[in-house]
């Protein structure tokens, strides 16, 4: 050791610390990226601009950060990461035959590229502490959103450039569809946390926050997609806690809610249901569809998108080709133009044919299967709640097209499924634990 120190003094080169420096630098760099992932969780409910900046930095750090063997191994051993890559591969393949313009193709590929955040982040967030930090960042941002929503509703916070809400639609940073979907999922996470809380005080606090989020979804904000997501999540939560009895309780509770809503014509939920019925009747009448008629517009898009699919059932119209194919049809029928059919399943089939539907269903199915193999009950339940949220929302909107819902999906997928361990990895971990136990002094 003394000779090495003398050599270092004479030559100015440290022979041992130089080999350790890159390891330390890479580990420190990975922690920086992990913190950026956590910050992204707090940005998703708030800012598109910050989302995109963070995504670019995280992607750059992954590409140039080294450790590729470990990254590839982490991806190969995680079926959720592989499913996301398979879906993005469809976006790339669809560029070869797309009927869309170059700009439409490029924009759609860039949206599909968000799926790559799943395999990028999964190897980074294997440690449960980092996963909990990421979830806490998202929930913290949603709690701030909840407080702002109540302040707007009570007339205590005037409209600003940054806030979208009014007293009639008291959202904070996102439109009411996105706001209510996020808030319904947040209420579910708060309910799970309340059940697992270690102290009575924490259980009460989390229960109150959960109740406030439920009221926000059902009473205050008129986002019908979020209403439906909440109902399904509510039934699933009771099922996870109480089994078949929970389903029965959910049925009774939802029936009672329906009666209350029916007998309370001044409530927001009653008004939204009546509005939906009026819009449906207007569409059935067959006359021109009012641009404010949300139900009529969606049904018109549904009908026309099915026509696009019928004309291109095998391969679809390619990546980014939906807008042009729909425009060609709408120009013949006189319907309103759109690039978004407000249904992710139909959007995928229209672009990539039946194979696209199979891959998308496999993505959700893989997540549902992998959720049962996560390390604890909280992760298992939250992961399946994410699948439920996305499937329900995807029936009513184009979740992978919409920025906020798309980022929410890939972010939560990466966090919740980073704890997945393959059967082989679990056997190796068990064997290592047995070896340590056998070698320990008795």
C-alpha positions as CSV (number, residue, x, y, z in Angstrom):
1,X,0.0,0.0,0.0
2,X,2.9,2.3,0.9
3,X,4.6,1.7,-2.5
4,X,1.3,2.5,-4.3
5,X,1.0,5.8,-2.5
6,X,4.6,6.7,-3.3
7,X,3.9,5.8,-7.0
8,X,0.9,8.0,-6.9
9,X,2.9,10.9,-5.4
10,X,5.7,10.5,-8.0
11,X,3.5,10.1,-11.1
12,X,0.4,12.0,-10.1
13,X,-1.8,9.0,-10.9
14,X,-3.9,7.2,-8.3
15,X,-3.8,3.5,-9.2
16,X,-6.9,2.3,-7.3
17,X,-9.4,5.1,-7.0
18,X,-9.4,5.6,-10.8
19,X,-11.1,2.3,-11.4
20,X,-13.8,3.0,-8.8
21,X,-14.7,6.5,-10.0
22,X,-16.8,5.4,-13.0
23,X,-18.8,3.0,-10.8
24,X,-19.6,5.8,-8.4
25,X,-20.4,8.2,-11.2
26,X,-22.8,5.9,-12.9
27,X,-24.6,5.1,-9.6
28,X,-24.9,8.8,-8.8
29,X,-26.2,9.5,-12.3
30,X,-28.8,6.8,-12.0
31,X,-30.0,8.3,-8.7
32,X,-30.3,11.7,-10.5
33,X,-32.4,10.0,-13.2
34,X,-34.5,8.3,-10.5
35,X,-35.3,11.7,-9.0
36,X,-36.2,13.0,-12.4
37,X,-38.7,10.1,-12.7
38,X,-40.1,11.1,-9.3
39,X,-40.5,14.7,-10.4
40,X,-42.2,13.5,-13.5
41,X,-44.9,11.9,-11.3
42,X,-45.7,15.3,-9.8
43,X,-45.7,17.0,-13.2
44,X,-48.1,14.7,-15.0
45,X,-51.3,16.2,-13.5
46,X,-50.0,19.8,-14.0
47,X,-47.8,20.6,-17.0
48,X,-47.3,19.3,-20.5
49,X,-44.2,21.4,-21.0
50,X,-42.5,20.1,-17.9
51,X,-43.5,16.5,-18.9
52,X,-41.8,16.8,-22.3
53,X,-38.7,18.3,-20.9
54,X,-38.3,15.6,-18.2
55,X,-39.1,12.8,-20.8
56,X,-36.3,14.2,-23.1
57,X,-33.8,14.3,-20.2
58,X,-34.7,10.8,-19.0
59,X,-34.5,9.3,-22.5
60,X,-31.2,11.0,-23.1
61,X,-29.8,9.7,-19.8
62,X,-30.9,6.2,-20.6
63,X,-29.4,6.3,-24.1
64,X,-26.0,7.7,-23.0
65,X,-25.8,6.4,-19.5
66,X,-24.1,3.1,-20.1
67,X,-24.9,-0.1,-18.2
68,X,-26.6,-1.5,-21.3
69,X,-26.2,-5.1,-20.3
70,X,-28.0,-4.6,-17.0
71,X,-30.7,-2.5,-18.8
72,X,-31.3,-5.1,-21.4
73,X,-31.5,-7.9,-18.9
74,X,-33.9,-5.9,-16.8
75,X,-36.1,-5.4,-19.9
76,X,-35.9,-9.0,-21.0
77,X,-37.0,-10.3,-17.6
78,X,-40.1,-8.1,-17.4
79,X,-43.1,-9.1,-19.6
80,X,-44.7,-5.7,-19.2
81,X,-41.6,-4.0,-20.7
82,X,-41.6,-6.4,-23.6
83,X,-45.3,-5.9,-24.2
84,X,-44.8,-2.1,-24.4
85,X,-42.0,-2.6,-26.9
86,X,-44.2,-4.9,-29.0
87,X,-46.9,-2.2,-29.1
88,X,-44.4,0.5,-30.1
89,X,-43.0,-1.9,-32.8
90,X,-46.5,-1.7,-34.4
91,X,-46.2,2.1,-34.6
92,X,-42.9,1.7,-36.5
93,X,-44.2,-1.0,-38.8
94,X,-47.3,1.1,-39.6
95,X,-45.1,3.9,-41.0
96,X,-44.3,1.6,-44.0
97,X,-47.8,1.7,-45.4
98,X,-49.4,4.7,-43.8
99,X,-51.8,6.8,-45.9
100,X,-51.2,9.8,-43.6
101,X,-48.9,12.8,-44.3
102,X,-45.3,12.8,-43.1
103,X,-46.2,15.2,-40.3
104,X,-49.1,13.0,-39.1
105,X,-46.9,9.9,-39.2
106,X,-44.1,11.7,-37.2
107,X,-46.5,13.1,-34.6
108,X,-48.1,9.6,-34.1
109,X,-44.8,7.9,-33.8
110,X,-43.7,10.4,-31.2
111,X,-46.8,9.7,-29.2
112,X,-46.2,6.0,-29.5
113,X,-42.6,6.5,-28.4
114,X,-43.9,7.4,-25.0
115,X,-44.4,3.6,-24.5
116,X,-40.6,3.2,-24.4
117,X,-40.7,5.0,-21.0
118,X,-41.9,1.7,-19.5
119,X,-38.8,-0.3,-20.4
120,X,-36.5,2.6,-19.7
121,X,-37.8,3.2,-16.2
122,X,-38.5,-0.3,-15.0
123,X,-34.8,-1.3,-14.4
124,X,-34.3,2.0,-12.6
125,X,-37.2,1.7,-10.1
126,X,-36.8,-1.8,-8.8
127,X,-36.2,-0.6,-5.3
128,X,-39.5,-0.3,-3.5
129,X,-38.5,3.0,-1.9
130,X,-38.1,4.7,-5.3
131,X,-41.4,3.2,-6.4
132,X,-43.2,4.6,-3.4
133,X,-41.6,8.0,-3.9
134,X,-42.9,8.1,-7.5
135,X,-46.4,7.2,-6.4
136,X,-46.2,9.7,-3.6
137,X,-45.2,12.5,-6.0
138,X,-48.2,11.8,-8.2
139,X,-50.6,11.6,-5.3
140,X,-49.1,14.8,-3.7
141,X,-49.7,16.7,-7.0
142,X,-53.2,15.3,-7.1
143,X,-53.9,16.4,-3.6
144,X,-52.8,19.9,-4.5
145,X,-55.1,19.7,-7.5
146,X,-57.9,18.6,-5.2
147,X,-57.4,21.5,-2.8
148,X,-57.3,24.0,-5.8
149,X,-60.5,22.4,-7.2
150,X,-62.3,22.9,-3.9
151,X,-61.1,26.5,-3.7
152,X,-62.4,27.2,-7.2
153,X,-65.7,25.5,-6.4
154,X,-66.3,27.6,-3.3
155,X,-65.3,30.8,-5.2
156,X,-62.2,31.4,-3.1
157,X,-59.8,31.2,-6.0
158,X,-60.4,33.4,-9.1
159,X,-59.6,32.2,-12.6
160,X,-55.9,32.6,-13.7
161,X,-53.9,31.9,-16.8
162,X,-52.6,28.6,-15.3
163,X,-56.0,27.3,-14.0
164,X,-58.7,26.0,-16.3
165,X,-61.5,25.8,-13.8
166,X,-64.7,27.6,-13.1
167,X,-67.2,27.2,-10.3
168,X,-69.4,25.1,-12.7
169,X,-66.4,23.0,-13.7
170,X,-63.8,23.3,-10.9
171,X,-60.8,21.6,-12.5
172,X,-57.3,22.8,-11.8
173,X,-54.8,22.1,-14.6
174,X,-56.5,19.6,-16.9
175,X,-59.8,19.3,-18.7
176,X,-62.6,17.6,-16.7
177,X,-62.2,14.2,-18.5
178,X,-58.6,13.9,-17.5
179,X,-59.1,15.5,-14.1
180,X,-61.8,13.0,-13.1
181,X,-59.9,9.9,-14.4
182,X,-56.8,10.9,-12.4
183,X,-58.9,11.8,-9.3
184,X,-60.8,8.5,-9.4
185,X,-57.5,6.6,-9.5
186,X,-56.1,8.8,-6.8
187,X,-59.1,8.1,-4.6
188,X,-58.5,4.4,-5.1
189,X,-54.8,4.7,-4.0
190,X,-55.8,6.7,-1.0
191,X,-58.4,4.0,0.0
192,X,-55.7,1.3,-0.3
193,X,-53.3,3.4,1.8
194,X,-55.9,4.0,4.4
195,X,-56.5,0.2,4.7
196,X,-52.8,-0.4,5.2
197,X,-52.2,2.6,7.5
198,X,-50.2,1.8,10.6
199,X,-51.9,4.3,12.9
200,X,-55.4,5.4,13.5
201,X,-54.5,9.1,12.8
202,X,-53.0,8.2,9.4
203,X,-56.1,6.1,8.6
204,X,-58.4,8.9,9.4
205,X,-56.4,11.5,7.4
206,X,-56.2,9.2,4.4
207,X,-59.9,8.4,4.7
208,X,-60.8,12.1,4.7
209,X,-58.6,12.8,1.7
210,X,-60.2,9.8,-0.1
211,X,-63.7,11.0,0.7
212,X,-62.8,14.5,-0.5
213,X,-61.6,13.0,-3.8
214,X,-64.7,10.9,-4.2
215,X,-66.9,14.0,-3.7
216,X,-64.8,15.9,-6.2
217,X,-65.4,13.2,-8.8
218,X,-69.1,12.6,-8.3
219,X,-70.4,15.9,-7.1
220,X,-68.2,18.7,-8.4
221,X,-66.4,17.9,-11.7
222,X,-68.6,17.0,-14.7
223,X,-66.3,14.4,-16.3
224,X,-68.5,11.4,-17.2
225,X,-65.5,9.2,-18.2
226,X,-64.2,9.7,-14.6
227,X,-67.6,8.9,-13.2
228,X,-67.6,5.5,-14.9
229,X,-64.0,4.8,-14.0
230,X,-64.8,5.5,-10.4
231,X,-67.8,3.2,-10.3
232,X,-65.8,0.3,-11.7
233,X,-62.8,1.0,-9.3
234,X,-65.2,1.3,-6.4
235,X,-66.6,-2.2,-7.1
236,X,-63.1,-3.6,-7.6
237,X,-61.9,-2.2,-4.3
238,X,-64.8,-3.7,-2.4
239,X,-64.2,-7.0,-4.1
240,X,-60.5,-7.0,-3.2
241,X,-61.4,-6.3,0.5
242,X,-64.5,-8.4,0.9
243,X,-64.7,-10.9,-1.9
244,X,-68.1,-11.8,-3.3
245,X,-69.7,-9.9,-0.4
246,X,-67.9,-6.8,-1.6
247,X,-69.6,-7.1,-5.0
248,X,-73.0,-7.3,-3.3
249,X,-72.3,-4.3,-1.2
250,X,-71.1,-2.3,-4.2
251,X,-74.3,-3.2,-6.0
252,X,-76.4,-2.0,-3.1
253,X,-74.3,1.2,-2.7
254,X,-74.5,2.1,-6.4
255,X,-78.2,1.4,-6.5
256,X,-78.7,3.7,-3.5
257,X,-76.6,6.3,-5.3
258,X,-78.7,6.0,-8.4
259,X,-81.9,6.6,-6.4
260,X,-80.3,9.6,-4.7
261,X,-79.2,11.1,-8.0
262,X,-82.7,10.4,-9.6
263,X,-84.4,12.2,-6.7
264,X,-81.9,15.1,-6.7
265,X,-82.4,17.0,-10.0
266,X,-80.2,19.9,-8.9
267,X,-77.1,17.8,-8.5
268,X,-74.3,17.9,-11.1
269,X,-74.5,14.1,-11.6
270,X,-78.2,14.2,-12.3
271,X,-77.8,17.0,-14.8
272,X,-75.0,15.2,-16.6
273,X,-77.1,12.1,-17.0
274,X,-80.1,14.0,-18.3
275,X,-77.8,15.9,-20.7
276,X,-76.4,12.6,-22.0
277,X,-80.0,11.3,-22.5
278,X,-80.9,14.5,-24.4
279,X,-77.8,14.2,-26.6
280,X,-78.5,10.6,-27.3
281,X,-82.1,11.4,-28.4
282,X,-80.9,14.2,-30.7
283,X,-78.5,11.8,-32.3
284,X,-81.2,9.2,-32.8
285,X,-83.4,11.8,-34.5
286,X,-81.0,11.7,-37.4
287,X,-80.6,15.5,-37.8
288,X,-77.4,17.5,-37.9
289,X,-75.3,16.9,-34.8
290,X,-74.6,20.0,-32.6
291,X,-70.9,20.5,-32.0
292,X,-71.7,20.7,-28.3
293,X,-73.5,17.3,-28.4
294,X,-70.7,15.2,-26.9
295,X,-72.6,11.9,-27.0
296,X,-73.8,12.5,-30.6
297,X,-70.3,13.4,-31.8
298,X,-68.9,10.3,-30.2
299,X,-71.5,8.1,-31.7
300,X,-70.9,9.7,-35.1
301,X,-67.2,9.1,-34.7
302,X,-67.8,5.5,-33.7
303,X,-69.9,4.8,-36.8
304,X,-67.5,6.4,-39.1
305,X,-64.4,4.8,-37.5
306,X,-66.0,1.4,-38.0
307,X,-66.5,2.2,-41.6
308,X,-62.8,3.1,-41.9
309,X,-62.0,-0.3,-40.2
310,X,-64.2,-2.1,-42.6
311,X,-62.4,-0.6,-45.6
312,X,-59.0,-1.6,-44.1
313,X,-59.6,-4.6,-41.9
314,X,-56.2,-6.4,-42.2
315,X,-53.4,-3.9,-41.9
316,X,-55.4,-0.7,-41.1
317,X,-54.5,2.7,-42.6
318,X,-51.0,2.8,-41.0
319,X,-49.4,5.0,-38.3
320,X,-50.9,8.5,-38.4
321,X,-53.2,7.6,-41.2
322,X,-56.5,7.8,-39.3
323,X,-57.0,11.5,-39.9
324,X,-56.8,11.3,-43.7
325,X,-58.9,8.1,-43.9
326,X,-61.6,9.7,-41.7
327,X,-61.5,12.9,-43.6
328,X,-62.0,11.0,-46.9
329,X,-65.1,9.4,-45.4
330,X,-66.4,12.6,-43.7
331,X,-66.1,14.5,-47.0
332,X,-68.5,12.1,-48.5
333,X,-71.0,12.0,-45.6
334,X,-70.7,15.7,-44.6
335,X,-69.8,14.8,-41.0
336,X,-67.4,16.7,-38.8
337,X,-63.7,16.0,-39.3
338,X,-61.6,14.5,-36.5
339,X,-58.2,12.9,-35.9
340,X,-59.4,11.3,-32.6
341,X,-62.2,8.7,-32.5
342,X,-62.4,8.9,-28.7
343,X,-61.8,5.2,-28.4
344,X,-58.3,3.8,-28.1
345,X,-59.3,0.3,-29.2
346,X,-60.9,1.6,-32.4
347,X,-57.9,3.9,-33.0
348,X,-55.5,1.0,-32.8
349,X,-57.6,-1.2,-35.0
350,X,-58.1,1.6,-37.6
351,X,-54.3,2.1,-37.8
352,X,-53.0,-1.5,-37.5
353,X,-55.9,-3.8,-38.2
354,X,-56.9,-6.8,-36.1
355,X,-53.2,-7.4,-35.2
356,X,-53.2,-4.1,-33.4
357,X,-56.2,-5.1,-31.3
358,X,-54.5,-8.4,-30.4
359,X,-51.3,-6.6,-29.3
360,X,-53.2,-3.9,-27.3
361,X,-55.3,-6.6,-25.5
362,X,-52.1,-8.5,-24.9
363,X,-50.6,-5.4,-23.3
364,X,-53.5,-5.1,-20.8
365,X,-53.6,-8.9,-20.4
366,X,-49.9,-9.1,-19.6
367,X,-50.2,-6.4,-17.0
368,X,-53.2,-8.1,-15.4
369,X,-51.3,-11.4,-15.3
370,X,-48.0,-9.8,-14.0
371,X,-49.9,-7.9,-11.3
372,X,-50.6,-11.2,-9.4
373,X,-46.8,-11.7,-9.3
374,X,-45.9,-8.4,-7.7
375,X,-44.3,-8.4,-4.2
376,X,-47.1,-7.2,-2.0
377,X,-50.9,-6.8,-2.0
378,X,-50.8,-3.0,-2.4
379,X,-48.8,-3.3,-5.6
380,X,-50.9,-6.1,-6.9
381,X,-54.2,-4.2,-6.3
382,X,-52.9,-0.9,-7.5
383,X,-51.5,-2.4,-10.7
384,X,-54.8,-4.1,-11.6
385,X,-56.6,-0.9,-10.8
386,X,-54.4,0.8,-13.3
387,X,-55.4,-1.8,-15.9
388,X,-59.1,-1.3,-15.1
389,X,-58.7,2.5,-15.3
390,X,-57.0,2.3,-18.7
391,X,-59.4,-0.2,-20.2
392,X,-62.5,1.7,-19.2
393,X,-61.0,5.1,-20.2
394,X,-59.8,3.6,-23.5
395,X,-63.4,2.6,-24.4
396,X,-64.4,6.3,-23.9
397,X,-61.3,8.2,-25.1
398,X,-58.1,7.7,-27.1
399,X,-55.9,7.3,-24.1
400,X,-52.6,6.8,-26.0
401,X,-53.3,9.7,-28.2
402,X,-54.1,12.1,-25.4
403,X,-50.9,13.4,-23.8
404,X,-51.8,13.3,-20.1
405,X,-53.6,9.9,-20.2
406,X,-50.7,8.5,-22.2
407,X,-48.0,9.7,-19.9
408,X,-50.0,8.6,-16.9
409,X,-50.3,5.1,-18.3
410,X,-46.6,4.6,-19.1
411,X,-45.5,6.2,-15.9
412,X,-47.8,4.1,-13.6
413,X,-47.0,1.0,-15.6
414,X,-43.3,1.5,-15.1
415,X,-43.6,2.2,-11.4
416,X,-46.1,-0.5,-10.5
417,X,-44.5,-3.3,-12.5
418,X,-40.9,-2.5,-11.8
419,X,-41.2,-4.8,-8.7
420,X,-42.0,-7.8,-10.9
421,X,-39.6,-10.7,-10.6
422,X,-39.7,-13.7,-12.9
423,X,-40.1,-17.2,-11.4
424,X,-36.4,-17.9,-12.1
425,X,-35.4,-14.7,-10.3
426,X,-37.6,-15.5,-7.3
427,X,-36.1,-19.0,-7.1
428,X,-32.5,-17.6,-7.3
429,X,-33.4,-15.1,-4.5
430,X,-34.9,-17.8,-2.4
431,X,-31.8,-20.0,-2.9
432,X,-29.5,-17.1,-2.0
433,X,-31.5,-16.5,1.1
434,X,-31.3,-20.2,2.1
435,X,-27.5,-20.2,1.5
436,X,-27.1,-17.1,3.8
437,X,-29.2,-18.8,6.4
438,X,-27.2,-22.0,6.3
439,X,-23.9,-20.2,6.5
440,X,-24.9,-18.0,9.4
441,X,-23.3,-18.9,12.8
442,X,-25.6,-20.9,15.0
